[in-house]
Amino acid sequence: MKQTQIDDALCRRLIAAALEARKRSYAPYSHYHVGAALWTQSGKLYTGCNIENAAYTPTNCAERTAFFTAVAAGERQFLAIAIAGSPAEIDENGGRKIGKLTQAAWPCGVCRQVMAEFCDPDSFFIVVAESESDYEIRTLRKLLPEGFGSGNLADCIQ
């Protein structure tokens, strides 16, 4: 049976885990810190943070870090992910620090494509936090309406 909604308690639990993961982000170039918390069908939670690189292309988003960690642990079925991210704040000495959330951090196109590889587009939920208690939920289908997946390769695979 497909899941058609996600409850507030789970959303808040995922957001709390995403905020905790955000504290571990490595973003010395963009100063945009993101954490993600991925909930599996088996009831396990995997977190990830964004990890930047001076060469840019090796940079990895928080969402993909969580997915790749879960897949490496043997997970293949996912129910929801929470994402929490915002630019760093300027502290009193002019430096940067991870501060409060100031905006929603929707997943990039590459992360949406990774989600499409593993998730049912109609029953996988993306929770984007604007604060610890203010969030929006979308299905993957809503964020990637004409997604590309294994079904597009059916004629190629024989």
N, C-alpha and C positions, 0 to 999 in steps of 0.2 A: 504494500500500500504506500502510495506517495504521500510525503509530508506536505501539507498545504499551508502551514503557518509555523511560526516559531514564537514561543512564549517570552514574556518580559523577563522572567527570572533567568532564562538561558541567555538572553541578549545581554543582560547586565553582567552575568558571569563572564561571558566572552569579552565584553568591553573591558572589564577589570583586568583580564589576562592580557589583552592587547595593549592596554596602558602600561602594564608591567614590562611587557616585551619591548615597548617603545623606549624604555629607559636604557636598553642595551644597544640601541641603534648606533651605527657608525656612519655619520653623515658630515664629514669635515668640509665637504665642497658645497653641497646645496643647503646645509643646515636645516633640512626638512626631515624630521624624525618621525618614523612610522613603526607601529607595532601591529601585529596581526595574531589572532587566535582562531584556530581551525578546529571545529568539532566533527568527530568522525561518527559513522554509523555504529561503531563498536563502543561509543561512549568515551573515547579518549580525546584529550585536548593536546594540540600541538601549537606551539607559538613560533613566531619569526619576527625579525626586525629587518629594516633595510640596511644594506651593507654596501657602501660606496667604494669606488676605486678611482684613482687618478686617471686611469685610461677610459673611464666612463662605461664602455660596453660590458666590462665584467661586473658592473654594479648589479645588485640583486634586490628586488623589492621585498618588503616584509611578507606579502602574500605568498610569493613564490618560495621564499625561505621556509615558511610554514608548510606549504604543500610538499616541497622536496624532502623536508625532514620526515613528514608523515609517510610519504611513499617509500622512502629509504627504510622506514621501520616496518614496512609491509602493509600499510593501509592503502585501500583503494576506493573506499566508499565514504563520502563526506556529506554532511547535512548543512553546515553553516560556517561562515567565517565572519569575524568582526575585525574592523580596521579602524585604527586610531592614529591620526597623523596631523601635524601642523608644523609650520616653521618654528625654529628656535626663537627664544626671547633674548633680548639684549639685557644683560645684567647691569648692576650699578657701576661696574668697572669697565663697561663697554664690551665685555666678552659675551659669548653666546652660551645659552643653557637651554636644556629641554624644559619647556614651560607647559602651561595649560593648553588644552586644545582651543583653537580659535577658528577652525573651519572643518568641513567634511573632507576626507581624503578618499575619494572614489578610486577604485583600482584602475590601473592603466590597461591599455589594450592587450599587452603581452600577458599580464596577469589574468585577464578575462579569458584569454585563449587557453592558458594552463588550466583554469577552472573548467573550461569546456571539455578538456581532455578526460577529466575524471568525474564530472558532476552532471546529474540530470538537470537540464536548464530550467525545468519547471518546478523542481522541488529542492534546489540548492539556494540557500538564502545568504545574502550579503548584507551585513549590518555595518553601517558606517556611522561612527560616533562623532557628534559635534561637541559633546561633553560626556561626563560619566552617566548622565541620565537622559540626555537628548540624543536621539539616534533615528536613522531612517533605515528601512529594510526594503530590499529589492530582490527579486529572483534573478538568477543568472540570465534567463531569457530576456528580462526587461533591460539588462545592461548589455547584452550581446544578442540582439534580436535575429540576426541572420548569421549565426556562428558557423564556423568551419570545423567539422569533426571527422571522425573515422568513417561515417556514412558517406562523406564526399569522396572517399577513396575506394569505395566498394568495387568499382570497375577496374581499379588498378591492382587490387589484391586478389590473387588467384592461387 
